[in-house]
Amino acid sequence: MKFFKVIIILSTLLIFTWGVIYIYQQLTDYYSLAEEKVVIYNKTTNHDTLTIIFIGDSWATYHSKYNNQLKNMVEDRLGIPVNVYSNGAIGAKTNAIYYYMSDTIPPFGTKDLLNKVPDYCIISAGINDAVAKLGTQNY
């Protein structure tokens, strides 16, 4: 009888220890910082100027006043000419942002920016969806 009590206690301790280790791994993975990835621009493209566009919601709209700052920072870092463009719609939800990507009508249409064939496109979307409590079933 004593042998079974020892086996049960050891099994319980083993399962408890495994559970604590598993939960610890899950929490550290969830709360750890994202891995930094260094992106190196390939200068062997068919043009000499790097083009970056920023489209989306109000973050993209209000970013336009910082286009020159971003342009100067990237030019200093890479040593090549850079063009930065941004446009967005204040309060736009994701479905509207996608609609504006095929629209050229000012002030929200971003098709003209996409027609510049940018090297990088930053899309700011989702915050207004979260505020409106829209779920994935909306799309």
Secondary structure, DSSP 4 states (H G I P E B T S, - for coil): -HHHHHHHHHHHHHHHHHHHHHHHHHHHHHHSPPPP-PPPP-TTSSSSSEEEEEEESHHHHHHGGGHHHHHHHHHHHH-S-EEEEEEE-TT--HHHHHHHTT---TTT--HHHHTT--SEEEEE-SHHHHHTT--GGG-
